[in-house]
């Protein structure tokens, strides 16, 4: 039987799409068709679109003084279906490559695609996208033809998104979707990208696609002499004519005319979405199954925004402005909160501390506690989270109007970021709360109040990250940080407790550490359980000789420490006091006054 794959390549009006047409047409098993919907589009547009060849194309006759020996003008009177049927009869089995402009897509019937009697035809759709900044920076080069009509329709990315939507709506679970190709990737690595694209389209890759003869082609539309000057000079994907090798395109440095910004702004969101669907983008790192402990974390909704302007964004599209103070200078405060069985533990304590940090940092136009609470509930509801979840709240000084450390330039109010994740208390990103963990002592000292006060729960985290790197390199879970006088402060990520040989619970005072919410909770629980507790300076030697040690934090709760700097702590396993406190902590979500009920979700 005769089997033909018809590839419909949709793109913006730029040379890359024509080069791709030539690339496929160079295959011995392929016939290329150049914009079979163009004539019909010009008919539809009428006088609203000016082209120097409009009348000739519509009539199917060459302009005065020209001949039509190859029938390029005459064949334009054929419908796309007739063009495909004609190519199919000529070709037999193989590939028909139809180059289309995205703005022509409203003329294509995606639900009733071309059939040819006696031929099995498979239609596949390829979306060739290009950064609209690049497109618009070169817009003036063809101004004599398109009249500098820079609209999102002409740039082409928004119509490409519409095509993608149509194709997705008709896929009906058959797992055959549009293939998206970023043109810069194609130019920079044609051999690899063409191989991948052919695989995605279900056809065999052929190396003949890398080169083609320079000059006009039989597959050219009759408008080629107005548009194809540059691509006619090429003989392959950026191939040096003297050597059989391929090299990245040479960078060109161009200015984007400010008058083109409306077209750029309306095109960019569509481009960002489609770019993320390319095979190369999807494979830019480890697969989701390797990254996410819980697969649901791949498709989260994240809250971002200034007071009264916050909203939810898909994880892959979530971003803050590069002018935000958190980016410019780590100028922000943060909190971690946990969700248990339909409740948020110690929410009020965390939010009060967040507001204290904002006040200490001198933030202005700050989200209210009620606005933050509402955003938390909205985020939890959107993600369906009622248990076994953790949220990272960040409150930044907000977006600046210019790059500067000066808070006077923060004119839009604070930015609230809520990152929810499905995250068990014991897992890849937390600790083993039964077997325990190993700690080392860090070479860095913890910030003191005369440098950067840890009672402000701030985002200047480099003081914590460097010890964490030390711990990673040493194969330990975390690192104990000392204060400027050499006493234990906390670990790089948590507060820390020890039990001495008299059964007294000890924890460093809060002068050089964050007085954590979980730390305070453990002190309260110890009193309830009749465990003696003392808050004082504690030396590293005391921790080395301790009977029990454990760390505390909202994310990981209470985690036993079994080894510090090579010294085995106690028996080398979780101690009795640690276990009693862990058991008491787990009851808190159900105890009155400790947790906030999450509203029901619809």
C-alpha positions, 0 to 999 in steps of 0.5 A, spaced: 500 500 500 502 507 498 503 510 505 504 518 505 506 522 511 504 529 510 507 534 514 504 541 515 509 546 518 506 552 521 511 558 522 512 566 522 514 569 515 521 568 516 527 565 512 528 559 517 521 556 514 523 556 507 530 553 509 526 547 512 522 547 506 528 546 502 531 541 507 525 536 507 525 537 499 532 535 499 530 528 501 529 523 495 522 521 498 519 528 499 515 533 495 515 540 498 509 545 497 510 552 499 504 556 502 498 552 499 493 557 503 497 564 501 492 565 495 486 564 499 488 568 504 490 574 500 483 573 497 480 573 504 484 579 506 482 583 500 484 590 500 487 590 507 493 587 505 498 590 500 503 585 496 506 587 490 504 580 487 497 580 489 493 580 483 498 575 479 497 570 485 490 571 485 489 570 477 494 565 477 498 568 471 505 572 472 506 579 472 506 583 465 513 581 462 514 575 465 513 568 463 510 561 467 514 556 464 515 552 470 507 553 472 509 556 478 503 561 478 498 557 474 499 551 480 497 557 485 490 556 483 489 549 485 486 548 492 491 545 498 487 538 497 489 538 490 496 540 491 497 534 496 493 529 491 497 531 485 504 530 489 501 524 492 500 521 485 507 523 483 511 521 489 508 514 491 510 512 498 514 518 502 513 525 505 509 531 503 512 537 506 507 543 506 510 550 509 504 554 511 504 561 515 501 561 521 496 567 520 493 562 514 491 557 519 484 559 519 483 557 512 485 550 514 480 545 516 483 541 522 477 536 523 477 534 515 484 533 513 485 531 505 485 524 503 487 521 497 483 515 494 488 509 494 493 512 498 494 512 506 495 519 508 497 521 515 497 528 517 502 531 522 503 538 524 510 541 526 510 548 529 516 552 528 517 557 533 522 563 533 523 568 539 519 574 537 525 579 540 529 576 534 523 576 529 522 583 531 529 586 531 530 584 523 523 586 522 525 592 518 529 588 513 523 586 509 519 593 510 518 594 503 514 588 502 510 587 508 509 595 510 512 594 517 505 591 519 508 589 526 502 585 529 502 579 533 498 576 527 504 577 523 509 575 528 506 569 528 507 566 535 500 567 537 496 564 531 501 558 532 498 557 539 491 557 536 493 552 532 496 548 538 490 549 541 486 546 535 490 540 535 490 538 542 482 539 542 482 534 537 487 529 539 482 525 543 487 521 547 490 518 541 497 521 543 499 524 537 500 532 538 503 537 535 511 537 534 514 544 536 521 546 534 525 552 536 528 555 530 535 557 533 536 550 536 535 547 529 540 552 526 545 551 532 545 543 531 541 541 525 544 534 524 541 532 531 535 537 531 533 534 524 534 527 527 530 528 533 524 532 529 524 526 524 523 521 530 517 525 533 514 526 526 514 518 525 519 518 519 526 516 517 531 521 518 536 522 512 542 526 512 541 529 505 536 534 509 543 538 511 544 541 504 541 543 498 543 547 492 543 554 492 538 559 488 531 558 486 527 551 487 522 548 483 518 548 490 518 555 491 512 559 491 512 565 485 513 570 490 520 568 492 523 573 488 520 578 493 522 574 499 527 569 498 534 573 497 537 571 503 535 563 503 537 563 496 544 564 497 544 558 502 546 551 500 545 548 507 544 549 514 550 554 515 555 550 512 561 552 510 562 551 502 569 549 503 568 544 508 563 538 510 562 541 517 556 545 520 557 551 525 552 555 529 550 561 526 554 567 527 551 572 532 547 579 529 546 584 534 540 588 532 536 594 536 528 592 537 524 599 535 520 601 541 514 602 536 514 594 536 513 593 543 506 592 543 507 586 538 512 583 542 509 583 549 503 580 546 507 575 542 512 573 548 507 569 552 505 564 547 512 563 545 514 562 552 509 556 552 510 553 546 518 553 547 517 549 553 514 544 549 520 543 544 524 536 545 530 539 547 527 543 552 523 537 555 530 534 555 534 540 558 535 536 565 533 529 568 527 526 567 521 528 571 521 521 574 528 522 576 527 529 579 520 529 583 520 524 589 512 525 588 510 526 581 504 531 583 510 536 584 511 537 576 504 540 575 503 545 581 500 552 581 504 557 585 502 564 588 506 570 586 504 577 586 503 584 590 498 586 594 491 585 591 495 583 584 497 576 586 495 570 582 496 563 581 501 560 576 503 554 573 510 551 576 513 552 569 511 559 568 512 562 575 517 567 575 518 574 579 521 580 576 528 581 575 527 587 578 524 584 584 528 586 591 529 578 592 533 577 586 537 584 586 539 583 593 536 577 597 532 583 600 526 578 603 523 574 609 520 567 609 517 562 612 516 554 612 509 552 614 506 544 614 499 542 612 497 536 616 490 532 615 486 538 613 490 543 618 496 548 618 500 547 624 502 554 628 500 558 622 499 564 626 506 564 629 509 563 622 505 569 620 506 573 626 514 572 625 513 574 617 510 580 619 515 582 624 521 580 619 517 585 614 517 591 619 524 590 622 526 590 614 522 596 613 518 594 608 512 598 605 505 597 602 506 590 605 501 584 604 496 584 610 496 577 615 489 576 612 491 577 605 497 572 606 492 567 609 487 568 603 493 566 598 495 560 602 488 557 602 487 559 595 494 556 593 492 549 597 485 549 594 488 550 587 493 544 588 488 540 592 493 539 598 490 538 605 495 533 608 503 531 607 504 538 604 509 543 605 509 551 603 515 556 602 512 563 603 517 568 601 515 576 602 520 580 598 520 588 599 517 588 592 519 590 585 523 596 583 523 601 578 530 601 577 536 596 579 539 599 586 539 597 593 535 603 595 528 601 598 526 608 595 525 605 588 521 599 591 514 603 588 509 597 587 509 594 594 511 587 597 511 581 593 508 574 596 511 568 593 507 561 595 511 555 593 507 549 595 509 542 594 507 535 596 513 533 601 513 528 606 516 529 613 521 524 611 524 523 604 529 525 599 529 533 601 528 532 609 531 527 614 530 520 617 527 521 623 527 514 626 534 512 624 537 519 625 542 523 621 550 525 621 552 532 622 559 535 622 561 542 624 562 548 619 568 552 618 563 558 617 560 562 623 553 564 624 551 571 623 551 575 629 546 580 631 551 586 629 552 583 622 545 580 620 540 578 625 537 572 625 531 574 628 529 577 622 527 571 618 531 573 612 533 571 605 540 572 606 542 565 606 549 564 603 551 564 610 547 557 611 549 555 604 556 554 604 556 550 611 551 545 607 556 545 601 561 542 606 556 537 609 554 535 602 562 534 601 563 530 607 557 526 606 553 528 612 546 531 612 547 538 615 553 542 619 553 545 626 554 552 626 558 556 632 557 563 634 562 568 634 565 566 641 565 558 639 559 556 642 553 552 638 548 556 635 544 551 630 545 547 624 545 550 617 538 549 616 535 547 623 535 549 631 538 543 635 537 540 642 541 535 646 540 531 652 546 531 657 547 525 662 542 527 667 537 527 662 536 535 662 534 538 655 539 543 652 538 548 647 542 554 645 539 561 646 537 565 640 542 570 640 546 567 634 540 563 631 533 563 629 528 562 635 524 557 631 517 556 631 518 548 632 524 550 637 519 553 641 514 548 641 519 543 643 520 547 649 513 547 651 512 540 650 518 538 654 515 542 660 508 538 659 512 532 659 516 533 665 523 534 661 527 539 665 529 544 659 535 549 659 536 555 654 543 557 655 550 557 651 552 550 649 559 548 647 561 543 641 564 539 646 558 538 650 554 536 644 560 531 642 559 528 649 551 528 649 546 522 650 541 524 645 541 530 640 536 532 635 534 537 630 528 541 629 524 545 623 518 545 620 519 541 614 523 535 618 520 536 625 524 532 630 530 529 627 535 524 631 542 525 630 547 519 631 554 522 629 557 529 630 564 529 627 565 522 627 563 521 635 557 517 636 552 520 640 549 516 646 547 509 643 548 511 636 540 510 635 534 515 637 534 516 644 528 515 649 527 523 650 527 524 643 522 519 641 517 522 647 517 529 644 516 526 637 510 522 639 507 528 642 509 533 636 505 528 632 499 530 636 499 537 635 494 538 629 489 535 633 490 539 639 486 545 640 489 552 639 495 549 635 493 548 628 488 552 623 483 549 619 483 549 612 476 551 609 473 545 605 474 545 597 469 545 592 
